[in-house]
């Protein structure tokens, strides 16, 4: 990449920087090096509860990266079929897509097929590329290899970034830095090759996560405006090349984010969240998101040097790599860094007691569709770190300018020594960042016997039992454990561990756990599509074992027209069963009946219950792909007058057994005028056909 941009780069400095960055990345994550296919890194300072959540996230991310890598290699038309949350379509759109991580993990996965090794590779290489990207940008701007080396270290291995190995998709904003480089080169030289490079970097950034894209919009937007102003006389000649640069990322954006929009529109999900922001002091000394003393001092040096009017743009050839390019970007970078800071905090305190400036995030989120689906607005702090490191590179260049070779080397060594002490000497790091910066190895790979048990699964979706836990933390840890186990085979799974719960997940959990009522609906599970069952005995309560074992023994006796179980084997903690049989099924929703009874509700909203009944002997299975219907709810008063009408999505039950019934709830706002109503429900495709009438009485609120 570096040689592609600069024909006159110093090979020795590039190779030395790349080797130093790789050695640093390996040293930071040295805990996994003895067994990279077995262990993953976990922060040593976390409390037991926080450690559980971190492990849960890391195992889920390991599964998703491995799944994406495999899909990119073998099933690239099914990238958003995440493998989890079966039978939900486009399941990857209910969380972070991590397609960029999957692309980065494709080579090791192709060679090893090992999920944990692939995850560790992605983590290490992400930080390595980030350091190289910062090096390339600062070297491009300043022509100072020593300053570029410092910038790469400060950004690539910033302690706050490296302490989050479980979210490589959030840390992966290295393509934003390289976009700066290509954009500047494009405006300066107006070459087609730079337009292609800019388009590639923007496209790669879009593959990472929505958080890094937000950072790209803020930082890249300000820097783009800066370049447009500096080179405003050449914009007309640049337009064709800018079009070439922007068309590929536009197509990638449509491809990546269309599934999110489809899921949001179809299921009413991916919305209604309040984002998590930081307090301003979190980015100050002792805060868990501290920018860093070395970065702040060097960035201040860079801005003071700029304010003094020194280091003016050269009037000679713009291709002179030993001098900075025209249009000094430091003020634009400072503005972009401030906007990133303003967006990631709850407020910005104004000087001299003039109050607080409300968060930029909260100010604009109401005007931008989809922002209510983003949870971690605090991740925009990475933009602050990137800007700080780039300005720090300018600061080092200012300190080294005009010095003797020995002094220039000494400045780099002193800066690196100060940064290393601040970042990796644990007592100092604790005072600076509020926590240690080392890791513990977590053995995550399942036993070989368990891996063989999973790899022998027949084709078809897999159901893990139990499907839920007693607490949300327990559910997250349990589901991520299931997913990591399933990373060793390639069948769809019912387990969900996403930013948003899929609409069918609650139904499926209830269906899977119906064994507790001694009425396990195996025929319904078969109709949904499940062909394998994995019972995790260590996840069940001891008092549940006898009941479940009795049900499993009974279900191993096959009956004509029903599903049955065949025990395949186990590993001591779990037992695998195959689900077989011949179950008569139908998918026509019109063959089901709706039943209800009079209900009493209180304002302002009502949950109206109806029973969906299957009077046939066959099993109803929701048609694939799952797609909600639109229903119309009409409220009539006691005089038969229509007083209110609303529309909402209706997701049919996944399955209804023969002669069985399933409850369904319609949520709606109660009209203000009247206390006695009849609610008529009909499908929008046939609005005059009422499928159920629900008598409703409104009681006074207690």
N, C-alpha and C positions, 0 to 999 in steps of 0.2 A: 504494500500500500504506500509506504513512504517513498520508495524508489519510483513508483508510478506517478507520484506528485512532483517530485524533485529529481531532475536529472543530475543535479550537482550536489546532492547530499554527501556528507562525509561518511563513507561506509563504516569506518572504525567507530565513530560515535554512535551510529545507529545500532551496530551489532553490540557494542558495549552496553548501551541503554537497554536493549531488548534482553540481553543476558541478565543484567542486574535486576530488571523488573521480574523476570521469570523466577530468578533465585529468591527474590523477596516474596513473591506469591507462594512459592513452595514452602518458604520458611514460616509465613503467617499461618498457613494451613498444614503445618508439619504433622499435626496429630493424626491425620488420615494417611500419611505416606506409607507407614508400615503395612497397612492393609486397605488400600483405596477401594477395593470391591466389597468391603465388609463394614467399614466405619464411616460415619458422617460427623462433621464438627458441630459441637454445641457450646454456647457461651458458658464460661465457668461461673459467672457472677449471678446467674438467674436463680430466683427462688424456686422451690419445688413445683409450685403451681405454674409459674411462668415457664419453667423448663418443659412441663408437659405440653403447653400450647406451642412452644417453639419446636419441640420434637414432632408434634402433630403436623404443623405447617411444613416442616422439612420433609417428612415422609410423603405428604400429599404432593409436594412439588417434585420430589424424586419420581413418583409415579407419572405425573403429568409430562415431565420432560422426556422420560423414556417412551411414553406413549406417543408424544408428538414426533420424536425422532423416528420411531418405527413407522408412523403414518407417513412422514415425509419420504421415507425410503420405499415403502411398499403400498401405501394406500392414500396417495396424495389427493385423491378426490373426496376423501372422508375426514379431512383435518378437523372439522368441528364436531365430529362424532367422537366424544372424548373417551369413550370406553367405560366411563362411569355414568351413574344416574339412569341406567336403562329402565324403561324404554323411552326416555325423554329425547326428542330430536334436538340437534344442535346444543348438546349439553355443555360443550366447552364455553358457550356464550354466557353461562351463569357464573363465570368466574374469570380469572386472568387466563388469557389464551396461551401465553408463554411460547408462541411459535418461534420467536427468535432464539430462545434457549434450546428448543427442539432442533433448530437448524444447526446451532453450534454443537449440539450433542450428537448429531447424526454420524460423524466419522467414528467416534469411539463406540457408539452403539452398533454400528455396522460391523465393527471388528470383534466386539466382545459379547454383545447382547446382554450386557450387565447393567441394570438400572442404577445401582449405587456408584459404580465406577463412572458411568456417564454423568451423573449429578456432580460428583467431585471434579471431574474434568471441566464441566461448564462453569462451576464456581471459580476455579483457579484461572481458567482462560479468560473469563469475563473481567476479572481484576487486572490481568496482564494486558489485555487489549485496551482497557481504560487508561492505564498508565502510558501505553504507547501512543494513544490518541492525543492525550494532553501534551506529550513530548512533541508530536508532529506539529500541533497547532502553534505552540510557543516557538518552536524552531522556525516555523514558517514566518511568524511575525517578527521575531527578533534576530534570527540568524545566530543565536548564542546557544550552542549545544549544552553548556553547563546549566544555563537558566532553564532550558527545556527539560533537562534531566530532573532538576528539582521539581518543576511543575508536574511531571509525570509521577514522581514519587508521592507528592503531597495529595494529588487527586486519586491516583490509582489505589493507594493504600491508606486512605483517610480512615482513622479508627472507627468512626461511626459507620462507614460503608462496610468495612471488613467485619464488623460485628453483626452483620445481618446476612450470613451466608444462606439462610433459608429462603431468601427472596431475591434470587439473582435477576429476576425479570424487572425488579424495581431498581436495582443497582446498574442495570445495563443501559446507561445513557451515553456510552462512549461514541455512538454514532452521531450524536448531536455535536460533540467536539469536532469530529472529522467533517461534519457538514459545514462548520465554520471555515475549515481549511479549504474545502473545495469551493465554497461560495466566494471566499476572498480571491482565490486563484482564478475563478471564472470571471469575476468583475475586473480583475487586473489584466488578465491576458486574453480573455474572451475566446477560449479554446473549447472545441467540442468535447475533448476528453475530460475537461473539468466539469462540463454540464452532465456528462454521464456519471462521473464520480459523485456529484452532488445528488443526483437522482437515486443512485444506489444507496448512499448513506441515509437519506430521508426514508427510503423504503425499508431499510433494515431497522431503523428506529421505530417505525410503525409496527413492526413485528414483535416488539418487546412487550410493552404493556401500556395501558392508558395513562398511567402515572408519568412514564417517561415521555409520552407524547405531549402531555400538558407542559412539561418542562421545555420540550422542543418548541412549542408554540410561544412561550414567554421569551426564552433566550434567543431562539432563532428569529422570532418576529422583530425584536429590538435590533439584533445584529443585521437583519435584512434591511430594515429601514435605514440603519447607518450606512450600509453599502450603497443603497439606492441614492442617498443624498450625496455621498462622496463622488460617486460615478454617475451623477444624474445626466451629464452630457452624453453619456454613451448608452443610455437605456434603450434607445430605439434600435441600435445595432445588437443589443443583448437579448432582445425579446425572443427570437427564434431559439436561442440556446437555453433561455430560461424555460421556454415551453418544453424543450426536450428534458430538462431537469425536473420539471414538475409533473409531467404526465405519468411516469411510472409510479411515484408515490401516491398520486391521486387514485390510480387503479388499485394499488395495494390497499389504500384506505377503504375503498368501496368493498373490496373482497374481504378484508379483515373485520370491518365493523358492520357490514350488512347483517350477519347472523345475530348480532346484539340487538339491532333494531327490529329484526323479525321476532325474536323472542320477547322483547319488550312489548311490541304491538299485539302479539298473539296471546300472551299469558298474563299481561299486566304486571310482570316482574321487572327486575332491574331498575327499581326506583324506590323512593321513599326513605332514603338513608341520610343520616346527618354525618358529615365528614368529620374526621378526627384531625384537629389542628394542634399546633404547639403554642406555648406561651413564649413571649420574646426572650425571657431569661433562659429558656431551654437551649438556646443557641449561644449563650454566654458562658464564661468560665465556670466550670463545675456542673454545667447542664448536660443532660444525656445526648444532646444534639450539637454540642459545642463545635464552632467552626475551626478552632485551633489557634493558639497564640502565634505560632510561626507564620501561618497563613495570613492572619490579620496584620501582623507587623510588616510583612513583605508587601502585601496588597496596599497598605498605607504608603510605603516607600514608592510604589509604582504610581499611585495617584498624585503624591506630592511632586514626584519627578515630572509628571504630565502637567501639573498646574504651573510649574516653573517654566514651562515652555521648552524644556530640553528635549533632545532626541527628535528633532523635526524630521518629517518625511524627506527622503532623498530626492534630489532633482535629476539624478542619473537614471540608469536603466532600472525598471521595476523588477527585473529578473535578478538583481544583485542580492544573493542570499545572505550576504554579510551585513545587510542593513535592513531596518524594518520597512515594510511596505507603506505606500501612501495611505492616508486616512487612519491615523492612530486609533485603535479600537477601545482604548482603556475607559473612556467616559461612557461609551455605549455598553461595555461590559459591566461597569459599576451600576448603571441604570437597570440593566437586566437582572443583576444580582439582587438589587433592592426590590424589584418587582417579585422575584421568586421568594424573597424573605417575607414580603408583605402578604403574599398569597398563602404561605404555609403557617402563619401565626394567627391567633385570635384577634390581635390588635397590634398596632405599632404605637408605642408611647411617644407623644410629641414633646419636644424640649420646652423648658421654662414653664412647665405645668399647664400647658395648653390643652390637656386632655389626651384622648386616644384616637387614633385613626382606625376605623373598623377594618377587619380583614378584607383584602381584595377578593379572596375566594367567596366570602359571603356576599360581597357587593355585586359580583358578576354571575354567580351561580344561578340566580333566579331568571337570568335572561338567556342562558345557554342550555339547550335541551340535553338531557342525559346526565347533568352534573349531580343530580340527586341519586345516582347509582354509584358514585365514587366515594369510597370510605376513607382512604388514607391520604387526605390532602397534605398531611405533614411530609409526605415523601418529596414534595417540591423543595425541601431543604437540600436535596442533591444538586439542584441548580445553583444554590448558594455556594456549595463546596466547589463545584466546577468553576464558577466565575472566580472564586477566591484563589484557587490554584493557578488559574491562568494569569490573574493579576500578580500573584506571587512570583510567577516566572518573569514577568516584566520587572518586578522589584529586584530580583537577583541580577537580571541583565543590567539594570541601572547601577547597582552596586559594583558590578564587574567592569563597567565601561571605562576604558582608559587606564586600567590597572595592568601591572606586569603579569606575566603568565603565572608566577608563583602565587601572587596575591589572588588572582582569579580562581585558582584551584583551591586555595585556602578558604575563600568565601563559600564555595560550594560545600567543602568538607564541614565547615562550621555550621552552616545551615542544616545539613543533613544530620549532624550530631545533635543539634538542638531539637530537631523534629523527632529523631529516633528516641531520645530521652522522653520527650513529651508523650509519644505515642505508645512506647513499648516497655518502658521502665514502670512496673506496675504501680508503685506508690505515687509516682508523678502522674501517670495516666488516670488513676482513680481521682486525684484532686482536679485534674483538667476535665475529664469526661464523666465523672461520677461512677465509674465502674472499671473493672479490669478489662484487658484487651486480649486475654489468652483464651484457649479453647480446651474442651475435654473431648476425647473420642467416644462416640456412642456406637456400639455394635448394633447395626440395624439389619443386617442380612439374616433372613430366616435360615433355619437348619436345612441341610441338604435333603433330608428326608421329606421336609415340608415342600421344598422346591420341586422335588420329583412328584409329589402328590398333586401339586397344582399344574405342573406341566403335562400331566396325563389326562387333563380334563377333555371331555368330548366337546365337539363344536356346539355352541349355544350359550346364552346368557347364564350367569352364575348368581345364586342368591346366598349371601352369608347370614348366618343366624347366630346370635340375636341381631336384629336389624336396628336396634336402638339401645341407648344406655340410660341410666337414671338421671344424668345431668348433661348439660350442653357440653361441658368440658370432657366428660366421659364419652359422649357421642363423637366429638371431634377426634379424640385419641383413638377410639375404637375404629372409626371409619377410615382414618389415615393408615392404621395398621392393616386393615383389610385391603386398602388400595395398594400398599407396598407389596403385600403378598401377591396381589393380582398383577403386579408389574412383571411377574415371571411367567405369565401366560398371556394370551391375546384374545380372550373372550370378553364380551361386554359384561359388566357387573351392575347390580342394583345399587351398590353403595354410592353415596353422594358425600363429597366434601368440597363445597364450593362457596363462593362469596354469598350466593343466594340459594336458598332451598328451592328445588324445582317444585312446581305445583302438584306433581303426582307423587312426590316423595312421601308425604304423610299417608296417602292411600296405601302405598306399597309397604310402609312400615307396619301399618295396622293389619294388612293382609298377611305379611310374613310372621307377625307375632300372634296370630290368632290361635296358635297351638296352646297358648295359656288358657284358652277357654275350652280345650279339648274338642275343638271344632276346626281343625286346621284345613284350610281350603286348598288342598293340593291341586285339584282340578283347575281352580282359578289361576294358580301360579303357572300351571302348565299352559293354560290358554294365553296368559300374558307373554309366554315365550321361554320361561326358565327351563333349562335342561340339566342343571347341576345344582346341588345343595351342599354347602359346606357348614357343618355345625361346629362352632367354636365352644367347646365345653368349658374352657377356662374363662369365657366371657359371660357365662350363665351363672345365676345364683345356684348354690348347691340344692336348694329345695325345688328348683325347676327341673333338675336332672331326671328324677323318676318319671314325672309326668311326660316329659318329652321323649324319653326312651320308650315308654309304653306306646306313644303315638307313632313313633318311627317303626316299631316292630309291627304294628297293625298295618301301616301303610306299605310295608314290604310284601303284603299279600295282595297280588293283583286281582282286579275285578274287571269284567268286560265293560267297556265304555268309560273307564276311569283311569286316572294316572296312578302310578305306584312308584315306590322307591327300590333301588338296588344298591346295597352297600358295596362300595368299591374298596375302601381301605382307610387308614388313618395314620397319624404320626404321634399319638399319645395325647395331644391337646385338641385335635380336631378330627372329625370324621367326614369323609366325602361320600355322598350319595348321588347317583344318577336318577333323574326323573324320566320315567318312560310311560308309555301307555297310548291309548287312542281315545281322545276326548272329543265328542261332537261339539262343534262351536259355530257361532254366527256373529256377524259384526254389524248388523242393521239395528241402529238405535231405535227405529220406529217399532220394533217388535217388543220393546220394553214398555211397561206401564208406570205411571207416576201416581202415588197415593199420598194422602195427607190427612190431617185432622185439624180441628180448630186450635188456634194458638193465641196466647196472650203475650204481648210485647210491651216494651216501654220506649218512649222517645229518647234520643232522636233517631236511632237506627234499629233495625230488626234483623234477626237471624231466623229466616223462615225455613223450617225443616220439611222436606218431602222424602218419601221412600221410593226408590227406583226398584221396581219388582220385575223379576224374570219368571214368567209362568210356564216356560217351556222346560223340557228336560235337558236341553243343551246349555252350554256355557256361553254367555255373551263376553266377547273380547273387543275392547275398543279398537277401531280400525287404525291401521298404520299408513303413513306416519301420524302420530298423535297431532290433532289439530282441534282447537276449541271451536265450538259453535257460538253464535250470538243469540241470546234469548232476550225477549221483551217482557218486562214486568209491568202490568197495568193495574193500578189501584182504583177500585170502584167503591164508592160510599154506600151506605145502607139504602139509598134511593136509586142505586144502579147507575149513578153518574160517574164518568171517568174523571178522576181528580189528579192523577199523577201517572207518568209513564217514564220508564228508564230502560236502558239497554246494558247488558253486561255479558261477559264471556261465560260459557258453560263448558266445563271439562267433564266429559262423560267418565263414569267409573272405569278403571282399568279392566275389571272383569266382574261379572255377576254370575254366581253358580246357578245351575238348574234349580228352579223353584226357590231361589234365594232372593234376597233384597239387600240394598245398600242405601244408607242415608245420604242425603245431599242438602246443602244449606245455600239458600239465596240470601245475600246480604243487600239491604236497600234502606234508603232514607224514608221514614214514615211521614206521610203528608200531615200538614199542620191542621187541616180542617176535617174534623171528624174523629170518632173513636171506634167505629165499626166499619170494617172494610172486607172486601173480597179481592184477593190478588190473583189475577189471571196470568198464567205463564205460557208463553208460546215461543216457538223458534222463529227467528227473523226470516228464515227462508220460506216459512208458511205462517205468516203472522195471524191469520184468521183461525188457525187450528189451535185451540187451547189444550195443552197437555195436562194441566192440573190447575185447580182452583183452590186457593188456600184461604179459609176464613180466619180473619185476624181481628182481635179485640185489643185496643190500646188501653193499658192500665196506667194509673197515675204513678209517677216515679216516687219511690220511697225516699 
